[in-house]
Amino acid sequence: MTLTIATARLLEPAPGLLVFYDGRVTGRRAYAAEPNWIDDGAYGLGIAAFAIIDSTDALIYDTHMSIAHAQWMRDTLTSRGVRTMRVVLSHSHLDHVAGNAVFQDCEIIAHRLTALAMAEKRAHIEDGSYDGPPAIKPLVMPTSLFEGTHELMVGRRRIELHHMDIHSRDGVVLVLPDDGLLLAGDTLEDTITYVAEPERLEIHLGDLARLAALGARRILPNHGDRDRLAAGGYDPSLITATERYVRRLIDASQRPAGSDEPLLTFVAPELAAGSITYYAPYEAVHARNLAVVRSSRQPRAG
């Protein structure tokens, strides 16, 4: 199957900040009728990748969910006069690295743990057996690694990269301190976080506090509502909403499965406050989150 970008949209919520968004199209699948990680995750929940531009320089934050999307990103930047491009990967999950090959002549910056995860899974990602089809071949690897924090310049714009153990242990968020902006990768989502590493939720809570301490005024997650991203993103209450959801999830995992609340009820206070928006497909994510967290906290036999 060939993935098209017919429903992709370019957003520009702030000067020099481009959002390349696709998905959340009711009743539409972008890749195949059969189960696949694009339609059943990235496209179904909506996904963005980003570019920060100053003059002829650009920093790309994630390479999107396909070669077609990455080429759209590169062509758009070139048409705007960009001549120097670098890439930062938010983490190793497939929908964030699938377009790396389009930027293989550029510096690709990642956390050390991202490079390790990609290297460990590379053969299975390239043959389509890691998370099912489609395969990503070749999986182009990072060229520059860091740990902790890393600072760089895009033209005259200051950029900070911060490692955050939220959603995945290799998470990297991007901060524009002079603009009060935070590009959050998958550390935050709207409607709720996708629990990929249930055994690390307490660690995630600690790093959510670190994330809040960065002091961003506006937040743009990779998986969010298109209109809210176009309008400039979310306020810091998105972090609080995520923290409260994780705590409730831990508490709910200690109760029988028959007592589980649907997502609409589970996050009612945050919906009422406007911190998050309700997107019905996250009901399935919520049910899955409850199941994996409950399973991870069962006593081990022997």
Buried (B, 14 or more C-beta within 10 A) or exposed (E): EEBEBEEBBEBEBBEBBBBBBBBBEEEEBBBBEEEBBBBBBBBBBBBBBBBBBBBEBBBBBBBBBBBBBBBBBBEBBEEEEBEBBBBBBBBBBBBBBBBBBBBEEBBBBBBBBBBBBBEEBBEEBBEBEBBBBBBBEEBBBBBBBBEEEBEBEBBEBEBBBBBBBBBBBBBBBBBBBEBBBBBBBBBBBBBBBBBBBBEBBEEBBEBBEBBBEBEBEBBBBBBBBBEBBBEBBBBBBBBBBBBBBBEBBBEBBEEEEEEBEEBBEBBEEBBEEEBBBBBEBBBEBBBEBBBBBBEBEEEEEE
